């Protein structure tokens, strides 16, 4: 009983769980999806890690607005979003999810 019995073990576990969530977020949509999946698997992940990973089910940070606009322009083969959308196109997302951003 080297780590689990130490008085600061719960604090250390919380730090590690937070780090896991942050790493999954920084690695992008695939890892966010994996973390969301693990957040619902008590047979695979302990409860304190599940609690932290559950935050990714409701609160995923949006990716860069500039990246989103560039992807739209490339996919639609246009130079400006005003060519097909009523100007002005929103500059702030309404919501973000693990695999998309809503404007």
Secondary structure per residue as TSV (DSSP state, phi and psi in degrees):
chain	resnum	aa	ss	phi	psi
A	1	X	-	360.0	76.1
A	2	X	-	-89.7	-44.7
A	3	X	S	-103.1	-45.7
A	4	X	T	-62.6	-26.2
A	5	X	T	-89.9	-7.6
A	6	X	S	-71.3	143.9
A	7	X	T	-59.7	-31.0
A	8	X	T	-94.4	11.2
A	9	X	H	-56.6	-45.7
A	10	X	H	-59.8	-38.4
A	11	X	H	-66.2	-40.3
A	12	X	H	-64.6	-41.0
A	13	X	H	-62.7	-42.1
A	14	X	H	-62.7	-41.9
A	15	X	H	-61.8	-45.5
A	16	X	H	-65.3	-39.8
A	17	X	H	-64.1	-41.6
A	18	X	H	-64.1	-42.0
A	19	X	H	-61.6	-40.7
A	20	X	H	-60.8	-45.4
A	21	X	H	-61.9	-44.0
A	22	X	H	-66.1	-39.1
A	23	X	H	-65.6	-45.2
A	24	X	H	-58.9	-42.1
A	25	X	H	-63.6	-43.6
A	26	X	H	-69.8	-23.9
A	27	X	H	-83.0	-9.3
A	28	X	-	103.3	-173.5
A	29	X	H	-55.9	-40.2
A	30	X	H	-63.6	-43.5
A	31	X	H	-75.4	-30.2
A	32	X	H	-63.7	-44.5
A	33	X	H	-60.8	-42.8
A	34	X	H	-61.5	-43.7
A	35	X	H	-64.8	-38.5
A	36	X	H	-62.9	-40.4
A	37	X	H	-62.4	-47.1
A	38	X	H	-65.0	-27.3
A	39	X	T	-63.9	-15.6
A	40	X	T	-113.4	19.5
A	41	X	-	-122.8	81.4
A	42	X	T	-65.6	-16.2
A	43	X	T	-80.2	-11.0
A	44	X	T	-115.0	-38.1
A	45	X	S	-122.8	138.1
A	46	X	-	-69.2	159.1
A	47	X	H	-58.3	-41.5
A	48	X	H	-66.9	-33.7
A	49	X	H	-72.1	-38.9
A	50	X	H	-60.1	-43.0
A	51	X	H	-58.4	-41.9
A	52	X	H	-70.7	-42.4
A	53	X	H	-68.9	-25.3
A	54	X	T	-62.6	-22.7
A	55	X	H	-61.3	-25.8
A	56	X	H	-76.2	-8.7
A	57	X	H	-82.1	-24.2
A	58	X	H	-118.9	-15.6
A	59	X	-	-142.4	83.2
A	60	X	-	-107.5	126.4
A	61	X	-	-68.1	141.2
A	62	X	-	-69.8	152.3
A	63	X	-	-85.6	176.8
A	64	X	-	-54.2	133.0
A	65	X	H	-60.4	-41.7
A	66	X	H	-62.0	-39.3
A	67	X	H	-65.5	-44.1
A	68	X	H	-60.9	-43.7
A	69	X	H	-65.9	-39.9
A	70	X	H	-63.9	-41.5
A	71	X	H	-62.4	-45.2
A	72	X	H	-59.2	-47.5
A	73	X	H	-61.2	-43.4
A	74	X	H	-67.4	-45.6
A	75	X	H	-65.6	-34.6
A	76	X	H	-91.9	-3.6
A	77	X	T	55.0	51.9
A	78	X	-	-130.5	162.4
A	79	X	S	-93.4	-30.0
A	80	X	-	-139.2	142.2
A	81	X	G	-66.7	-21.1
A	82	X	G	-66.5	-14.7
A	83	X	G	-66.2	-31.1
A	84	X	T	-127.1	-14.0
A	85	X	S	-110.4	150.2
A	86	X	-	-69.1	123.2
A	87	X	S	-68.7	155.7
A	88	X	S	-85.3	143.5
A	89	X	-	-72.5	137.3
A	90	X	-	-56.6	143.6
A	91	X	S	-103.5	-4.9
A	92	X	S	-128.2	129.2
A	93	X	-	-68.7	148.4
A	94	X	S	-77.1	-40.1
A	95	X	E	-155.1	160.9
A	96	X	E	-133.1	147.0
A	97	X	E	-133.4	179.7
A	98	X	T	-65.9	-27.0
A	99	X	T	-123.9	16.3
A	100	X	E	-169.2	166.6
A	101	X	E	-129.9	136.4
A	102	X	E	-105.1	127.4
A	103	X	-	-109.9	360.0
